[in-house]
Amino acid sequence: MTKKSYVTVGIGICLILASVLIAIGDFTVINNMQRPDLVSIGVAFLGVSISTLALIKIAEEKSKSEKQRIEEEDERNVMINNMAKSKAFDLMIITFPIFLLTLTVMGYMSSVAFFSFVMLFLVYFFYSTYRLFILKSSF
């Protein structure tokens, strides 16, 4: 998994460099947007986020002893981790539509962005329903 993390850091660094090129370059597609400066800031933010997550993963893997690795793979700890992810997803399912509705009512979101986010939400929701069905049928 460490090799995968190093590749992820490389992708993050490439995104950061791409944001610099976007900021100093003259791209007609980006310049036609209302706020072209936000594109480079968004790409840089994505690159920094991806790199940070991968570097944290690398640091955690290097600092673990064999006993810690065995304990981490214990069934109880795996179940606790999965339950935490499940609760976080449940929270996202509730707050995401409220957030979309709030931005729409306040006039900060166009219809294209709104329906793009709604489609993204539906993809998450249906994928979780599909995975739940697959897991229940396998037991």
C-alpha positions in Angstrom: 0.0 0.0 0.0 3.0 2.3 0.5 3.8 2.3 -3.3 0.2 3.3 -3.9 0.6 6.2 -1.4 3.7 7.4 -3.2 1.9 7.5 -6.5 -0.9 9.4 -4.8 1.6 12.0 -3.5 2.9 12.3 -7.1 -0.6 12.9 -8.4 -1.1 15.6 -5.8 2.1 17.3 -6.7 1.2 17.2 -10.4 -2.1 18.8 -9.6 -0.4 21.6 -7.6 2.0 22.2 -10.6 -1.0 22.2 -12.9 -2.7 24.8 -10.8 0.4 27.0 -11.2 0.3 26.5 -15.0 -3.4 27.3 -15.0 -2.8 30.5 -13.0 0.0 31.8 -15.3 -1.2 30.3 -18.5 -3.7 31.8 -21.0 -6.4 29.2 -21.4 -9.5 30.4 -23.3 -11.8 27.9 -21.7 -10.9 29.0 -18.2 -10.8 32.7 -19.0 -14.4 32.6 -20.2 -15.6 31.6 -16.8 -16.9 34.2 -14.3 -14.0 33.6 -11.8 -11.1 31.9 -13.6 -8.8 32.5 -10.6 -10.9 30.0 -8.6 -10.1 27.2 -11.0 -6.4 27.3 -10.2 -7.1 27.7 -6.5 -9.5 24.7 -6.6 -7.0 22.5 -8.4 -4.2 23.5 -6.0 -6.5 22.8 -3.0 -7.3 19.3 -4.5 -3.6 18.6 -5.0 -2.7 19.7 -1.5 -5.5 17.6 0.0 -4.6 14.5 -1.9 -0.9 14.9 -1.1 -1.6 15.5 2.6 -3.8 12.4 2.9 -1.2 10.2 1.2 1.6 11.6 3.3 -0.3 10.9 6.5 -0.9 7.4 5.3 2.8 6.9 4.6 3.8 8.3 8.0 1.3 6.0 9.8 2.5 2.9 7.9 6.2 3.6 8.7 5.6 4.2 12.4 3.6 1.0 13.1 5.1 -2.0 14.8 4.1 -5.5 14.0 1.9 -5.7 17.1 0.0 -2.5 16.0 -0.6 -3.9 12.5 -2.0 -7.2 14.0 -4.2 -5.2 16.4 -5.4 -2.9 13.6 -6.6 -5.9 11.5 -8.5 -7.3 14.5 -12.2 -8.0 13.6 -13.5 -5.7 16.4 -11.4 -2.8 15.2 -12.4 -3.4 11.6 -16.1 -3.4 12.7 -15.6 -0.2 14.7 -14.0 1.5 11.8 -16.8 0.4 9.4 -19.4 1.6 11.9 -17.7 5.0 12.1 -17.7 5.2 8.3 -21.3 4.2 8.2 -22.4 6.9 10.6 -20.3 9.5 8.7 -22.1 8.5 5.5 -25.5 8.7 7.2 -24.6 12.2 8.3 -23.6 13.1 4.8 -26.9 11.7 3.4 -28.7 14.1 5.7 -26.6 17.3 5.5 -25.8 17.2 1.7 -29.4 17.9 0.6 -29.8 20.6 3.3 -26.6 22.2 2.1 -27.8 22.1 -1.5 -31.2 23.5 -0.7 -29.6 26.3 1.4 -27.3 27.4 -1.3 -30.1 27.2 -3.9 -32.5 29.3 -1.8 -29.8 31.9 -1.1 -29.1 32.2 -4.8 -25.5 31.0 -4.7 -26.0 28.0 -7.0 -26.8 27.8 -10.7 -29.2 25.1 -11.9 -26.3 23.2 -13.7 -24.3 23.0 -10.5 -27.4 22.1 -8.5 -28.3 19.1 -10.7 -24.7 18.0 -10.9 -24.5 17.8 -7.2 -27.9 16.1 -7.1 -26.6 13.5 -9.5 -23.5 13.0 -7.5 -25.6 12.5 -4.4 -27.8 10.0 -6.1 -24.7 8.1 -7.3 -23.5 7.8 -3.7 -26.9 6.8 -2.4 -27.6 4.1 -5.0 -24.0 2.8 -4.7 -24.4 2.4 -1.0 -27.8 0.7 -1.5 -26.2 -1.6 -4.1 -23.3 -2.5 -1.7 -25.8 -3.1 1.1 -27.8 -5.5 -1.1 -24.6 -7.3 -2.2 -23.3 -7.7 1.4 -26.7 -8.9 2.7 -27.1 -11.4 0.0 -23.6 -12.8 0.6 -24.3 -13.6 4.2 
